[in-house]
Amino acid sequence: MSNVIPLSEPSFSGNEAAYVKECLDSGFVSSVGPFVDRFERDFAKTVGAAHAVACASGTAALHVALQLAGAGPGRLVAVSDFTFIASVNAIRYTGADVLLVDSEPRTWNLDGELLRDHIVRQAARGGRIPDLVEVVHVLGHPADLEPLLELRDRFGIRIVEDAAESLGASWRGGAAAGRQTGTVGKLAGFSFNGNKIITTGAGGILTTNDPELAVRAKHLTTQAKVPASSYLHDEIGYNYRLSNLSAALGVAQLEQLGERLRRKREIARWYAEQLDGLALTLPPHAQWAEPTYWLYSVLLNADEPEKIADRLSFGGVQARRVWRPIHQQPPYARTERLGGEVADDLHDRGLSLPSSAHLTAEQQHLVRAELASALAAN
């Protein structure tokens, strides 16, 4: 595997070892320790949120965010059909019902106009409308929030952001201009899995601008233990805490975020220049958005991404198909949905290319050569 160009791998080139050693020397290795508080403060400041609560995973952060936003039995949550399954599983953890919404081709994110038109029709005839929208910023590209903000203001529908893949992405224009993903909705969840832009090994974080919700999130993620009590737990909570060891990694990784984002965008520019002319469609980049290209993903003109991925693998390049739409997943096969044709097309033609922030120019040239060869052979 040493000669394989990986899809996305972590890089530890900063203070990771020193901070982890500090945890080991101090004995603070579990969920209590100074790096947890520091990571939460630094992360909130970095993304422009008022508060952040570190969690054991991005799914855990999203689960609590949805619960605090009001998701639960009898509630309906609209979410993108084209997303990683954790986005939808977190909704079901709360007991809420799911409405799957197709993507729009411009950004591959939830089609807000499709959802808005559906809700307006439903409201006019007294039908059921979503209580919440979970908007996923797919593959690092911000979603178009304008129709969703209209729904929030007109119908009181709450917005929760799944920013697991979009750390550092922002809006250039519109109502959210100048803000980063994860700071516009009522709450948001981020992921720090090993393949993300920064990693804590495994972990996530919840963000909100509401101080009361931040306190509630901290309480729920720490087993709902009453402070200064002798093991009194006043409600059903979760063991969703991030360890001090993981937070130490996060602090060190966060210190390098600016350079990581610069490299991601530089890699994306190179791909855009070098792949132009091949039989594929480049990833979206709306004029009003500043994406991060977490995974640089293209659409092949032929419906055979599996064969292309296999040929790339033979040439030492790791590529991966994009997600199967949620409506094609057995647990959600009978779930109510709006459309689905765009999500199906993205899955049928989508392929993610090597996107590590430390990807070298030599490696990118090899990716381009192998991809061109694979497309020609196909």
GUVOLO-183479 format. One record per residue (C-alpha): x, y, z. Coordinates in steps of 0.05 Angstrom, whole numbers, padded with zeros to 5 digits, always signed. Last residue first. Layout:
% residues N
XYZ/...
This chain:
% residues 378
-00268+00051-00421/-00195+00047-00442/-00195+00122-00455/-00226+00137-00388/-00176+00093-00352/-00117+00125-00388/-00141+00195-00373/-00151+00175-00300/-00082+00144-00296/-00049+00206-00325/-00088+00254-00280/-00075+00215-00217/-00001+00210-00236/+00003+00285-00246/-00031+00294-00179/+00020+00249-00145/+00078+00289-00174/+00046+00354-00152/+00042+00326-00081/-00020+00310-00040/-00009+00339+00029/-00081+00362+00037/-00105+00292+00018/-00154+00295-00040/-00145+00232-00081/-00206+00228-00129/-00280+00219-00113/-00323+00188-00168/-00396+00204-00186/-00431+00175-00247/-00486+00129-00220/-00487+00161-00151/-00496+00231-00178/-00549+00205-00227/-00589+00172-00172/-00586+00236-00130/-00611+00275-00190/-00669+00226-00202/-00690+00226-00130/-00754+00267-00130/-00786+00285-00064/-00784+00228-00015/-00825+00190+00036/-00786+00131+00064/-00802+00062+00039/-00730+00043+00020/-00702+00075+00082/-00674+00015+00120/-00655-00019+00054/-00613+00039+00026/-00633+00060-00044/-00675+00118-00017/-00613+00142+00020/-00575+00154-00045/-00512+00110-00054/-00454+00152-00035/-00397+00173-00082/-00353+00121-00114/-00282+00118-00089/-00213+00129-00118/-00145+00102-00095/-00091+00110-00148/-00037+00057-00156/-00049+00040-00229/-00091-00022-00213/-00131+00022-00166/-00144+00071-00223/-00170+00014-00266/-00216-00009-00210/-00242+00061-00199/-00257+00068-00273/-00294+00002-00273/-00335+00023-00213/-00349+00092-00243/-00385+00060-00302/-00442+00106-00324/-00401+00142-00376/-00396+00218-00375/-00361+00213-00308/-00381+00260-00253/-00324+00288-00211/-00307+00290-00137/-00252+00327-00101/-00263+00303-00030/-00262+00358+00022/-00267+00408-00035/-00267+00468+00012/-00322+00509-00020/-00326+00585-00022/-00397+00598-00047/-00435+00654-00082/-00406+00639-00151/-00426+00565-00145/-00369+00515-00149/-00394+00446-00169/-00348+00388-00184/-00319+00378-00254/-00357+00339-00307/-00323+00282-00343/-00296+00258-00410/-00230+00295-00404/-00222+00364-00433/-00211+00399-00367/-00178+00350-00320/-00113+00390-00314/-00142+00458-00300/-00197+00437-00252/-00149+00388-00218/-00099+00443-00206/-00151+00490-00178/-00177+00435-00132/-00106+00421-00106/-00098+00495-00091/-00165+00496-00055/-00145+00438-00011/-00076+00468+00001/-00105+00534+00025/-00155+00498+00069/-00099+00457+00101/-00057+00519+00111/-00113+00554+00149/-00129+00491+00189/-00060+00481+00218/-00074+00505+00289/-00138+00465+00285/-00097+00401+00278/-00059+00415+00343/-00123+00431+00381/-00157+00370+00352/-00101+00323+00372/-00105+00349+00443/-00181+00340+00439/-00171+00266+00423/-00127+00257+00484/-00175+00298+00527/-00230+00249+00508/-00292+00271+00471/-00357+00258+00509/-00418+00226+00478/-00437+00180+00535/-00510+00200+00528/-00564+00229+00572/-00631+00206+00598/-00654+00257+00650/-00636+00284+00719/-00573+00243+00731/-00549+00245+00803/-00481+00213+00812/-00464+00248+00877/-00476+00318+00853/-00429+00375+00838/-00459+00384+00768/-00521+00342+00752/-00502+00285+00706/-00540+00285+00640/-00495+00229+00615/-00441+00278+00593/-00468+00291+00522/-00536+00312+00550/-00507+00365+00597/-00460+00394+00546/-00517+00400+00496/-00562+00433+00548/-00508+00485+00564/-00499+00499+00490/-00574+00504+00480/-00577+00557+00534/-00520+00596+00504/-00553+00599+00434/-00502+00612+00379/-00494+00538+00366/-00439+00488+00348/-00435+00413+00360/-00368+00378+00353/-00343+00312+00327/-00296+00255+00342/-00253+00199+00317/-00179+00204+00306/-00183+00278+00326/-00180+00298+00253/-00175+00359+00209/-00195+00362+00136/-00233+00296+00146/-00207+00226+00130/-00192+00206+00202/-00261+00227+00227/-00266+00297+00255/-00340+00309+00242/-00381+00373+00249/-00452+00382+00275/-00497+00444+00273/-00548+00482+00314/-00601+00535+00301/-00574+00542+00231/-00526+00596+00207/-00460+00579+00241/-00443+00509+00216/-00420+00532+00148/-00379+00595+00152/-00406+00666+00148/-00385+00723+00102/-00450+00723+00063/-00506+00684+00098/-00563+00724+00068/-00534+00721-00001/-00462+00724-00023/-00393+00696-00010/-00416+00638+00033/-00367+00595+00071/-00329+00529+00075/-00278+00522+00131/-00304+00455+00157/-00350+00427+00103/-00353+00352+00109/-00388+00343+00176/-00426+00408+00168/-00495+00377+00178/-00533+00441+00192/-00598+00444+00231/-00652+00492+00207/-00718+00503+00243/-00783+00511+00205/-00821+00571+00232/-00867+00573+00171/-00850+00638+00136/-00783+00657+00168/-00755+00586+00169/-00783+00570+00100/-00750+00633+00071/-00685+00614+00106/-00691+00547+00070/-00702+00579+00002/-00640+00623+00012/-00595+00570+00042/-00560+00545-00020/-00516+00491+00008/-00442+00502+00022/-00394+00457-00017/-00349+00413+00026/-00368+00344+00000/-00442+00357+00014/-00462+00414+00060/-00520+00377+00091/-00583+00415+00110/-00626+00383+00164/-00693+00416+00156/-00741+00418+00214/-00815+00415+00230/-00830+00388+00161/-00899+00399+00132/-00962+00357+00138/-01021+00377+00097/-01070+00434+00108/-01084+00444+00034/-01044+00509+00027/-00991+00484+00076/-00977+00423+00032/-00970+00465-00031/-00923+00514+00003/-00884+00457+00032/-00874+00423-00035/-00853+00488-00069/-00802+00501-00013/-00774+00430-00018/-00762+00434-00093/-00733+00504-00083/-00686+00480-00029/-00658+00424-00072/-00612+00390-00021/-00539+00394-00043/-00506+00371-00108/-00485+00445-00118/-00516+00465-00185/-00548+00397-00199/-00602+00404-00145/-00607+00345-00098/-00670+00306-00081/-00706+00312-00015/-00718+00255+00033/-00772+00266+00085/-00756+00231+00151/-00798+00217+00213/-00772+00233+00282/-00754+00180+00335/-00692+00218+00357/-00645+00163+00333/-00683+00167+00266/-00655+00236+00253/-00584+00214+00269/-00593+00156+00220/-00608+00206+00165/-00543+00244+00167/-00505+00180+00185/-00526+00151+00117/-00476+00194+00079/-00514+00243+00035/-00555+00247-00029/-00627+00242-00005/-00618+00309+00030/-00658+00319+00093/-00728+00340+00114/-00746+00326+00187/-00817+00309+00209/-00839+00308+00282/-00886+00258+00314/-00831+00226+00355/-00771+00272+00362/-00734+00329+00329/-00740+00394+00369/-00675+00432+00356/-00645+00400+00418/-00657+00331+00390/-00628+00350+00323/-00564+00379+00354/-00558+00318+00400/-00560+00270+00341/-00514+00315+00299/-00460+00316+00353/-00465+00241+00362/-00460+00230+00287/-00398+00274+00284/-00366+00230+00337/-00347+00229+00410/-00370+00300+00422/-00340+00369+00434/-00389+00425+00450/-00380+00491+00413/-00408+00561+00429/-00413+00630+00398/-00398+00607+00327/-00349+00642+00281/-00314+00581+00252/-00247+00592+00285/-00274+00623+00350/-00319+00563+00362/-00262+00516+00347/-00213+00550+00394/-00262+00551+00452/-00283+00478+00444/-00211+00455+00434/-00189+00492+00496/-00244+00462+00539/-00227+00392+00516/-00151+00406+00520/-00156+00423+00594/-00178+00355+00617/-00238+00310+00632/-00263+00260+00580/-00205+00212+00588/-00129+00221+00582/-00113+00272+00636/-00055+00236+00669/-00011+00297+00666/+00047+00264+00629/+00000+00227+00582/-00039+00290+00566/+00025+00330+00555/+00050+00274+00510/-00013+00283+00468/+00002+00357+00462/+00074+00346+00441/+00058+00292+00391/+00003+00333+00357/+00042+00399+00355/+00047+00403+00280/+00059+00355+00222/+00007+00302+00234/-00028+00291+00167/-00091+00250+00157/-00108+00210+00095/-00154+00221+00037/-00162+00179-00025/-00094+00146-00018/-00039+00147-00072/-00016+00075-00070/+00059+00061-00068/+00060+00046+00007/+00000+00000+00000/
